[in-house]
């Protein structure tokens, strides 16, 4: 049981840091610190979008339309934190 917990925690930690990278990179692109015309930046941004879009799409369908503000990354980020820090540890305690 502990091994499964550790593996799930590792996966959620990796997802957490990928989402942090995506959020920070989106801010840097918005404020013109990074330029999408640079090949490395464009490839990294495209890869992160392709990786995270399957998680964001169902959340976007459930959220109301807020115009230019995309709340899907925030909701997904909160879900990952809740799973990693609240739900998963309690499941481990129940399983022991």
FIKOLZA-1660 file (N, C-alpha, C; in steps of 0.1 Angstrom, whole numbers, plus 5000, padded with zeros to 4 digits):
% residues 96
   i   px   py   pz ch aa at
   1 5008 4988 5000  A  X  N
   1 5000 5000 5000  A  X CA
   1 5009 5013 5000  A  X  C
   2 5020 5012 5008  A  X  N
   2 5028 5024 5008  A  X CA
   2 5035 5026 4995  A  X  C
   3 5038 5016 4988  A  X  N
   3 5045 5017 4975  A  X CA
   3 5036 5024 4965  A  X  C
   4 5023 5020 4965  A  X  N
   4 5013 5026 4956  A  X CA
   4 5011 5041 4960  A  X  C
   5 5011 5044 4973  A  X  N
   5 5010 5058 4977  A  X CA
   5 5022 5066 4972  A  X  C
   6 5034 5061 4974  A  X  N
   6 5046 5068 4969  A  X CA
   6 5046 5070 4954  A  X  C
   7 5041 5060 4947  A  X  N
   7 5041 5062 4932  A  X CA
   7 5031 5073 4928  A  X  C
   8 5019 5072 4934  A  X  N
   8 5009 5082 4931  A  X CA
   8 5013 5096 4935  A  X  C
   9 5020 5097 4947  A  X  N
   9 5025 5110 4951  A  X CA
   9 5036 5115 4942  A  X  C
  10 5044 5106 4937  A  X  N
  10 5055 5110 4927  A  X CA
  10 5048 5116 4914  A  X  C
  11 5038 5109 4909  A  X  N
  11 5031 5113 4897  A  X CA
  11 5024 5127 4899  A  X  C
  12 5018 5128 4911  A  X  N
  12 5011 5141 4914  A  X CA
  12 5022 5152 4915  A  X  C
  13 5033 5149 4921  A  X  N
  13 5044 5159 4922  A  X CA
  13 5049 5163 4909  A  X  C
  14 5051 5154 4899  A  X  N
  14 5055 5157 4886  A  X CA
  14 5045 5166 4879  A  X  C
  15 5032 5162 4880  A  X  N
  15 5021 5170 4874  A  X CA
  15 5021 5184 4880  A  X  C
  16 5023 5185 4893  A  X  N
  16 5023 5198 4900  A  X CA
  16 5034 5207 4894  A  X  C
  17 5046 5202 4892  A  X  N
  17 5057 5210 4887  A  X CA
  17 5055 5213 4872  A  X  C
  18 5050 5204 4865  A  X  N
  18 5047 5207 4851  A  X CA
  18 5037 5219 4850  A  X  C
  19 5026 5218 4858  A  X  N
  19 5016 5229 4858  A  X CA
  19 5022 5242 4863  A  X  C
  20 5031 5242 4873  A  X  N
  20 5038 5254 4877  A  X CA
  20 5046 5260 4865  A  X  C
  21 5053 5251 4858  A  X  N
  21 5061 5256 4846  A  X CA
  21 5052 5262 4836  A  X  C
  22 5040 5256 4833  A  X  N
  22 5031 5261 4823  A  X CA
  22 5025 5274 4827  A  X  C
  23 5022 5276 4840  A  X  N
  23 5016 5288 4845  A  X CA
  23 5026 5299 4844  A  X  C
  24 5038 5297 4849  A  X  N
  24 5049 5307 4849  A  X CA
  24 5052 5311 4834  A  X  C
  25 5053 5301 4826  A  X  N
  25 5056 5303 4812  A  X CA
  25 5045 5312 4805  A  X  C
  26 5033 5309 4808  A  X  N
  26 5022 5317 4802  A  X CA
  26 5023 5331 4807  A  X  C
  27 5026 5334 4819  A  X  N
  27 5028 5348 4824  A  X CA
  27 5040 5354 4816  A  X  C
  28 5051 5347 4815  A  X  N
  28 5062 5353 4808  A  X CA
  28 5059 5356 4793  A  X  C
  29 5051 5347 4787  A  X  N
  29 5047 5350 4773  A  X CA
  29 5038 5362 4772  A  X  C
  30 5028 5363 4782  A  X  N
  30 5019 5374 4782  A  X CA
  30 5026 5387 4784  A  X  C
  31 5036 5388 4792  A  X  N
  31 5043 5400 4795  A  X CA
  31 5055 5402 4786  A  X  C
  32 5056 5395 4775  A  X  N
  32 5066 5396 4764  A  X CA
  32 5080 5394 4770  A  X  C
  33 5082 5386 4780  A  X  N
  33 5095 5383 4784  A  X CA
  33 5100 5371 4775  A  X  C
  34 5091 5362 4772  A  X  N
  34 5095 5351 4762  A  X CA
  34 5087 5354 4749  A  X  C
  35 5093 5350 4739  A  X  N
  35 5088 5353 4725  A  X CA
  35 5085 5339 4719  A  X  C
  36 5073 5337 4714  A  X  N
  36 5069 5324 4708  A  X CA
  36 5076 5322 4694  A  X  C
  37 5082 5333 4689  A  X  N
  37 5089 5331 4676  A  X CA
  37 5102 5325 4678  A  X  C
  38 5107 5323 4690  A  X  N
  38 5119 5316 4692  A  X CA
  38 5116 5301 4692  A  X  C
  39 5123 5293 4684  A  X  N
  39 5120 5279 4682  A  X CA
  39 5119 5271 4695  A  X  C
  40 5129 5273 4704  A  X  N
  40 5129 5265 4717  A  X CA
  40 5117 5268 4725  A  X  C
  41 5114 5281 4727  A  X  N
  41 5102 5286 4734  A  X CA
  41 5089 5280 4728  A  X  C
  42 5088 5281 4715  A  X  N
  42 5076 5276 4708  A  X CA
  42 5074 5261 4710  A  X  C
  43 5085 5254 4709  A  X  N
  43 5084 5239 4711  A  X CA
  43 5080 5235 4725  A  X  C
  44 5086 5242 4735  A  X  N
  44 5083 5239 4749  A  X CA
  44 5069 5243 4752  A  X  C
  45 5064 5254 4747  A  X  N
  45 5051 5259 4749  A  X CA
  45 5041 5249 4743  A  X  C
  46 5044 5245 4731  A  X  N
  46 5035 5235 4724  A  X CA
  46 5034 5222 4731  A  X  C
  47 5046 5217 4736  A  X  N
  47 5046 5205 4743  A  X CA
  47 5038 5205 4756  A  X  C
  48 5040 5216 4763  A  X  N
  48 5032 5218 4776  A  X CA
  48 5017 5219 4773  A  X  C
  49 5014 5226 4763  A  X  N
  49 4999 5227 4760  A  X CA
  49 4994 5213 4756  A  X  C
  50 5001 5206 4748  A  X  N
  50 4996 5192 4744  A  X CA
  50 4996 5183 4756  A  X  C
  51 5004 5185 4765  A  X  N
  51 5005 5176 4777  A  X CA
  51 4993 5179 4786  A  X  C
  52 4990 5192 4788  A  X  N
  52 4980 5196 4798  A  X CA
  52 4966 5198 4793  A  X  C
  53 4965 5200 4780  A  X  N
  53 4952 5202 4774  A  X CA
  53 4941 5191 4777  A  X  C
  54 4945 5178 4777  A  X  N
  54 4935 5168 4781  A  X CA
  54 4930 5170 4795  A  X  C
  55 4938 5176 4804  A  X  N
  55 4933 5178 4818  A  X CA
  55 4925 5191 4818  A  X  C
  56 4928 5201 4810  A  X  N
  56 4921 5213 4811  A  X CA
  56 4907 5213 4803  A  X  C
  57 4906 5206 4793  A  X  N
  57 4894 5206 4784  A  X CA
  57 4882 5202 4792  A  X  C
  58 4881 5191 4800  A  X  N
  58 4869 5188 4807  A  X CA
  58 4865 5199 4817  A  X  C
  59 4875 5205 4823  A  X  N
  59 4873 5216 4833  A  X CA
  59 4867 5228 4826  A  X  C
  60 4872 5231 4814  A  X  N
  60 4867 5243 4807  A  X CA
  60 4853 5241 4803  A  X  C
  61 4849 5228 4800  A  X  N
  61 4835 5226 4796  A  X CA
  61 4826 5228 4808  A  X  C
  62 4830 5226 4820  A  X  N
  62 4822 5227 4832  A  X CA
  62 4821 5241 4837  A  X  C
  63 4832 5249 4835  A  X  N
  63 4832 5263 4840  A  X CA
  63 4824 5272 4831  A  X  C
  64 4819 5283 4837  A  X  N
  64 4812 5293 4829  A  X CA
  64 4822 5301 4820  A  X  C
  65 4818 5306 4809  A  X  N
  65 4827 5314 4801  A  X CA
  65 4830 5327 4808  A  X  C
  66 4843 5330 4810  A  X  N
  66 4848 5342 4817  A  X CA
  66 4855 5351 4808  A  X  C
  67 4853 5349 4795  A  X  N
  67 4860 5358 4785  A  X CA
  67 4875 5355 4784  A  X  C
  68 4883 5364 4786  A  X  N
  68 4897 5363 4783  A  X CA
  68 4904 5355 4795  A  X  C
  69 4898 5354 4806  A  X  N
  69 4904 5348 4817  A  X CA
  69 4901 5333 4817  A  X  C
  70 4912 5325 4817  A  X  N
  70 4910 5310 4817  A  X CA
  70 4913 5305 4831  A  X  C
  71 4902 5300 4837  A  X  N
  71 4903 5295 4851  A  X CA
  71 4906 5280 4851  A  X  C
  72 4906 5273 4840  A  X  N
  72 4909 5259 4840  A  X CA
  72 4922 5255 4846  A  X  C
  73 4933 5262 4843  A  X  N
  73 4946 5258 4850  A  X CA
  73 4945 5260 4865  A  X  C
  74 4938 5270 4870  A  X  N
  74 4937 5272 4884  A  X CA
  74 4929 5261 4891  A  X  C
  75 4918 5257 4885  A  X  N
  75 4910 5246 4890  A  X CA
  75 4918 5233 4890  A  X  C
  76 4925 5230 4879  A  X  N
  76 4933 5218 4878  A  X CA
  76 4944 5218 4888  A  X  C
  77 4950 5229 4890  A  X  N
  77 4961 5231 4900  A  X CA
  77 4955 5228 4914  A  X  C
  78 4944 5233 4917  A  X  N
  78 4938 5231 4930  A  X CA
  78 4934 5216 4932  A  X  C
  79 4929 5210 4922  A  X  N
  79 4926 5196 4922  A  X CA
  79 4939 5187 4925  A  X  C
  80 4950 5190 4918  A  X  N
  80 4962 5183 4920  A  X CA
  80 4967 5185 4935  A  X  C
  81 4966 5197 4940  A  X  N
  81 4971 5200 4954  A  X CA
  81 4962 5192 4963  A  X  C
  82 4949 5192 4961  A  X  N
  82 4940 5185 4970  A  X CA
  82 4942 5170 4970  A  X  C
  83 4944 5165 4958  A  X  N
  83 4947 5150 4957  A  X CA
  83 4960 5147 4964  A  X  C
  84 4971 5155 4962  A  X  N
  84 4984 5152 4967  A  X CA
  84 4985 5154 4982  A  X  C
  85 4979 5165 4987  A  X  N
  85 4981 5169 5001  A  X CA
  85 4970 5165 5010  A  X  C
  86 4958 5162 5005  A  X  N
  86 4947 5160 5014  A  X CA
  86 4941 5145 5012  A  X  C
  87 4937 5142 5000  A  X  N
  87 4930 5130 4998  A  X CA
  87 4939 5118 4998  A  X  C
  88 4951 5118 4992  A  X  N
  88 4960 5107 4991  A  X CA
  88 4965 5103 5005  A  X  C
  89 4970 5112 5013  A  X  N
  89 4974 5108 5027  A  X CA
  89 4963 5102 5035  A  X  C
  90 4951 5107 5034  A  X  N
  90 4940 5101 5042  A  X CA
  90 4936 5087 5037  A  X  C
  91 4938 5085 5024  A  X  N
  91 4935 5071 5019  A  X CA
  91 4946 5062 5024  A  X  C
  92 4958 5066 5025  A  X  N
  92 4968 5058 5031  A  X CA
  92 4965 5054 5045  A  X  C
  93 4961 5064 5053  A  X  N
  93 4957 5061 5067  A  X CA
  93 4946 5052 5069  A  X  C
  94 4936 5053 5060  A  X  N
  94 4925 5044 5060  A  X CA
  94 4929 5029 5056  A  X  C
  95 4938 5028 5047  A  X  N
  95 4943 5015 5042  A  X CA
  95 4951 5008 5052  A  X  C
  96 4957 5015 5061  A  X  N
  96 4967 5008 5071  A  X CA
  96 4959 5002 5082  A  X  C
% end
